[in-house]
Amino acid sequence: MLAFGLLLFRFYGRETQSASPSSPRGQPGIACLGRLEPEDGVRHLAAPFSVQGPSILSELLVHEGEQVLSNQVLAVTANYTTFKADHEMAESQVKVAQWKLTRIQAGEKAGDIAAQMAEVQRAEAQYENAQREFKRDEDIRRSGGISETAYDRSRLTVETGRKELERAREKFNSLKEIRDVDINPSLHELDAALASARRTQAELDRTHIRAPFSGQVIKIHTRPGEEVGREGVLELARTDSMFVNAEVYETDISRVKIGQRAEISGDSLAEKLSGTVAQVGMKVGKNDVLKTDPAAYADARVVEVKIRLNEGHAGAALIHAQVNVLILP
């Protein structure tokens, strides 16, 4: 029993000295442990869900350690060829629908319209001539120089000419008229074709796995020919801006303020690094950095504090490495 008590004292005493500002050594500032992390953490880029089945990788266009730009294509899935053919067919349907609409909006052929215009002019000339003849016959009738039969025939010729002129004008106007009943179906057909083209374009875009931000490829999980698993295709991170996620005990968190300087050291680091407190967490939880350490408190309650490294790329090759943090007063 005594040996067990000495063991507990050794564990708890070591933890207090390494992580508490009130340690017997009187170390200034707040000491704690942390983990090296890139800005916004490490992203696992997955392939889109496909109703045809699991996503198979066709092409991998990057390698581990490569720096990539935002929206750069990193990989292509195997259904690219199928969706590309669907999109090309949809674009062809759009062109056909546009041609049909243009033809309707243009109306009849110019030759047909010109011929009907000539017919209108001929009917106008005949009608005007019939009116002149009728006026002359009307003057002769007053002097009794024309029979009633001839007079009626002349009047009928005027009426016939008027009706022929009206019919010619109506036909001419109908040739020039573009009716909604003809245009609307073509408009709907074009809208449907455009919607299909947008859908197939979206499906085609989903076959390309793009970088959501500029960063560095940390690890590749899937190679060409392999099915994309739960870990995704690859891991991407902003390694040009490194942070330390420090776990400060809740009893010390009131002494931590944004802008405080911090020193970072560790066995994995060639030299000591410096940083500045950039964010103080709002949630108290159990420790994460020390959860695999048998000498750590099993239920230690900590608050996460983000410290931006002044050295930028420093620690980029040591993501998730455990480090010692000293937040200066």
Secondary structure by P-SEA (a helix, b strand, c coil): caaaaaaaaaaaaaaaaacccccccccccccbbbbbbccccbbbbbbcccccccccccccccccccccccccccccccaaaaaaaaaaaaaaaaaaaaaaaaaaaacccaaaaaaaaaaaaaaaaaaaaaaaaaaaaaaaaaaccccaaaaaaaaaaaaaaaaaaaaaaaaaaaaacccccccaaaaaaaaaaaaaaaaaaaaaaaacccccccccccccccccccccccccccccccccbbbbbccccccccccccccbbbbbbcccccbbbbbcccccccccccccccccccccccbbbbbbbbbbbcccccccccccbbbbbbbcc
